[in-house]
Amino acid sequence: MHDRVHDVAVIGGGPAGMAAAWHLRDLDLVLLEERRRLGGRLYSEPRGEYWLNLGGHLFPSGRSHVQEIISALGLRTVAISGSKTSLEFGGTVYSPRRVESYPFVLPMTVRERVALARAGLRLAAGVRGRRPPPDGSFAELLGPLPARVDAILRAAGRRACAELEQQSASVGLSLFGTLWGDGADGVSLSVNLDGGSGRWAEAMSGLLGERARLGARVVSAAERDGHQLVVYRRDGREERLRARQVILAVPAPAAAAIASELPEPVARCLAGIGYGAFVCAGVITKETGAMPWDDIYALVSASSCYDMWFNHANPLRTGGHRADGGSLMCYAGGAPAAAFLEIEESEIASLMLADMLRIFPRLDGNIDEVKVQKWERGNVYRRPGEDRSALHDYANAPGRAVHLAGDYFGDLGNMEVAAGAGAAAAGKVRHELSRAS
Ligand SMILES: Cc1cc2nc3c(=O)[nH]c(=O)nc-3n(C[C@H](O)[C@H](O)[C@H](O)COP(=O)(O)OP(=O)(O)OC[C@H]3O[C@@H](n4cnc5c(N)ncnc54)[C@H](O)[C@@H]3O)c2cc1C
């Protein structure tokens, strides 16, 4: 350890840490990231004209924390022309122009149609703010559902990585609100990053250079002689640095483990925040002509081992241009993902591909590459009745040297919530540094 005291150490290089580092880039800053890359749960790898996507992909459009940073970094978002509300039901794919028409389009009994329509009305009323979200579960908000209707909404609800009974009603409404573009915070997750979400991390790595220390797993951050002493392990060795201010931009339970001096109610709140798993398969295809899925971007799958299926090549299919090949992805969330965590990657790939082939037989003979990614902490969600006020009280109080940032500042995690929390923590660091000087 050198005598040098850095202005700020940012711990964690996901969207929250990257946003914090962006806003503090003029200071003496170090970013410590456990993985060998930045980006956290935003993860894609380039594959020629396409990219293999294995993490977050829907970016906010319009004015947002994320857009402000990525445009300043010279990155470009691309519009998605395909359907984001397609549904696989009983092995058939439906893509009606309006989601409201599903109760009339799907081959269902009258009882199922009525239940689906009623659940849809409750959702729409909640999303449009006509009724305050109850403090109960999303399952309670939707009401009792026949099995096949339950399967549709359960698959869609697992985008929160939780079952309908585990997530609060506000989480479910947020899931549908951000997709429909009228979520409570007005943010619509509706565009892609050209080249894949990994481009943001690449650009940040270029900007930070050696100030981003990769493969550095932080073990502790605690006050020592008026500064924060940060201990981390890199390449099998223990290293230390000192900083005036620290931003913990790691998942909530990791933050509680690193900062042992947090007030007990805050540490307890962080340690108890709910995360569920996501297990994904990214697929690179090699077809040489138009395919039945070309006009679909996102599909809820009610009868597969995965819940969601995506066509990441769709935003590139513009102006009649269609390069050979493509990029697909699927993921399971909630209970099915938890079960997949226990299974070998090769078996997961076989199971997921079998369902993709069942639904899109034209995939047969056109698969070039499959990569499975397990995210034990895939997404964060608020449980019914969960109280996070200790966390918000801590974050809002002045005089702190340790700040918290992450997607868990929202009821449902997404990159915009994370980047907003990172920007807020950066503002507090600047304020504390100016008070001290
Ligand atoms: C499959 C999938 C699909 C998703 N889809 C979307 C989407 O379409 N749109 C959207 O907005 N969001 C999506 N999300 C969620 C989004 O990725 C997260 O909300 C976002 O990445 C959270 O950012 P974060 O910085 O809070 O946490 P993370 O992205 O998890 O970053 C935290 C970082 O901290 C590092 N870290 C942890 N412990 C330590 C330690 N001890 N020392 C050093 N570093 C450490 C981790 O390695 C990680 O890089 C998706 C997530 C997944 C997994």
PDBQT file of the ligand as one rigid body, heavy atoms in Angstrom, charges set to zero:
ROOT
HETATM    1  C1  LIG A 501     -30.325 -12.040 -18.069  1.00  0.00    +0.000 C 
HETATM    2  C2  LIG A 501     -30.575 -10.632 -17.584  1.00  0.00    +0.000 A 
HETATM    3  C3  LIG A 501     -31.382  -9.806 -18.333  1.00  0.00    +0.000 A 
HETATM    4  C4  LIG A 501     -31.616  -8.504 -17.917  1.00  0.00    +0.000 A 
HETATM    5  N1  LIG A 501     -32.340  -7.668 -18.720  1.00  0.00    +0.000 NA
HETATM    6  C5  LIG A 501     -32.357  -6.337 -18.449  1.00  0.00    +0.000 A 
HETATM    7  C6  LIG A 501     -32.836  -5.418 -19.406  1.00  0.00    +0.000 A 
HETATM    8  O1  LIG A 501     -33.208  -5.798 -20.524  1.00  0.00    +0.000 OA
HETATM    9  N2  LIG A 501     -32.842  -4.093 -19.061  1.00  0.00    +0.000 N 
HETATM   10  C7  LIG A 501     -32.402  -3.643 -17.844  1.00  0.00    +0.000 A 
HETATM   11  O2  LIG A 501     -32.414  -2.437 -17.600  1.00  0.00    +0.000 OA
HETATM   12  N3  LIG A 501     -31.917  -4.513 -16.924  1.00  0.00    +0.000 NA
HETATM   13  C8  LIG A 501     -31.861  -5.824 -17.211  1.00  0.00    +0.000 A 
HETATM   14  N4  LIG A 501     -31.301  -6.699 -16.327  1.00  0.00    +0.000 N 
HETATM   15  C9  LIG A 501     -30.908  -6.198 -14.992  1.00  0.00    +0.000 C 
HETATM   16  C10 LIG A 501     -29.651  -5.346 -15.058  1.00  0.00    +0.000 C 
HETATM   17  O3  LIG A 501     -28.621  -6.054 -15.702  1.00  0.00    +0.000 OA
HETATM   18  C11 LIG A 501     -29.256  -4.990 -13.620  1.00  0.00    +0.000 C 
HETATM   19  O4  LIG A 501     -30.338  -4.301 -13.026  1.00  0.00    +0.000 OA
HETATM   20  C12 LIG A 501     -28.032  -4.095 -13.569  1.00  0.00    +0.000 C 
HETATM   21  O5  LIG A 501     -26.923  -4.725 -14.166  1.00  0.00    +0.000 OA
HETATM   22  C13 LIG A 501     -27.704  -3.781 -12.111  1.00  0.00    +0.000 C 
HETATM   23  O6  LIG A 501     -26.558  -2.983 -12.060  1.00  0.00    +0.000 OA
HETATM   24  P1  LIG A 501     -25.697  -2.906 -10.727  1.00  0.00    +0.000 P 
HETATM   25  O7  LIG A 501     -24.496  -2.089 -11.043  1.00  0.00    +0.000 OA
HETATM   26  O8  LIG A 501     -26.555  -2.501  -9.601  1.00  0.00    +0.000 OA
HETATM   27  O9  LIG A 501     -25.265  -4.435 -10.418  1.00  0.00    +0.000 OA
HETATM   28  P2  LIG A 501     -24.393  -5.442 -11.288  1.00  0.00    +0.000 P 
HETATM   29  O10 LIG A 501     -24.660  -5.272 -12.735  1.00  0.00    +0.000 OA
HETATM   30  O11 LIG A 501     -24.609  -6.783 -10.689  1.00  0.00    +0.000 OA
HETATM   31  O12 LIG A 501     -22.900  -4.967 -10.991  1.00  0.00    +0.000 OA
HETATM   32  C14 LIG A 501     -22.288  -5.217  -9.752  1.00  0.00    +0.000 C 
HETATM   33  C15 LIG A 501     -20.800  -5.489  -9.977  1.00  0.00    +0.000 C 
HETATM   34  O13 LIG A 501     -20.154  -5.658  -8.722  1.00  0.00    +0.000 OA
HETATM   35  C16 LIG A 501     -19.157  -6.658  -8.865  1.00  0.00    +0.000 C 
HETATM   36  N5  LIG A 501     -18.841  -7.192  -7.536  1.00  0.00    +0.000 N 
HETATM   37  C17 LIG A 501     -19.613  -7.949  -6.727  1.00  0.00    +0.000 A 
HETATM   38  N6  LIG A 501     -18.967  -8.221  -5.567  1.00  0.00    +0.000 NA
HETATM   39  C18 LIG A 501     -17.743  -7.629  -5.664  1.00  0.00    +0.000 A 
HETATM   40  C19 LIG A 501     -16.624  -7.521  -4.792  1.00  0.00    +0.000 A 
HETATM   41  N7  LIG A 501     -16.606  -8.104  -3.584  1.00  0.00    +0.000 N 
HETATM   42  N8  LIG A 501     -15.536  -6.820  -5.211  1.00  0.00    +0.000 NA
HETATM   43  C20 LIG A 501     -15.521  -6.218  -6.431  1.00  0.00    +0.000 A 
HETATM   44  N9  LIG A 501     -16.568  -6.274  -7.289  1.00  0.00    +0.000 NA
HETATM   45  C21 LIG A 501     -17.656  -6.973  -6.914  1.00  0.00    +0.000 A 
HETATM   46  C22 LIG A 501     -19.821  -7.686  -9.787  1.00  0.00    +0.000 C 
HETATM   47  O14 LIG A 501     -18.853  -8.520 -10.390  1.00  0.00    +0.000 OA
HETATM   48  C23 LIG A 501     -20.534  -6.765 -10.785  1.00  0.00    +0.000 C 
HETATM   49  O15 LIG A 501     -19.729  -6.457 -11.903  1.00  0.00    +0.000 OA
HETATM   50  C24 LIG A 501     -31.055  -8.026 -16.698  1.00  0.00    +0.000 A 
HETATM   51  C25 LIG A 501     -30.245  -8.869 -15.944  1.00  0.00    +0.000 A 
HETATM   52  C26 LIG A 501     -29.987 -10.155 -16.386  1.00  0.00    +0.000 A 
HETATM   53  C27 LIG A 501     -29.083 -11.034 -15.567  1.00  0.00    +0.000 C 
ENDROOT
TORSDOF 0
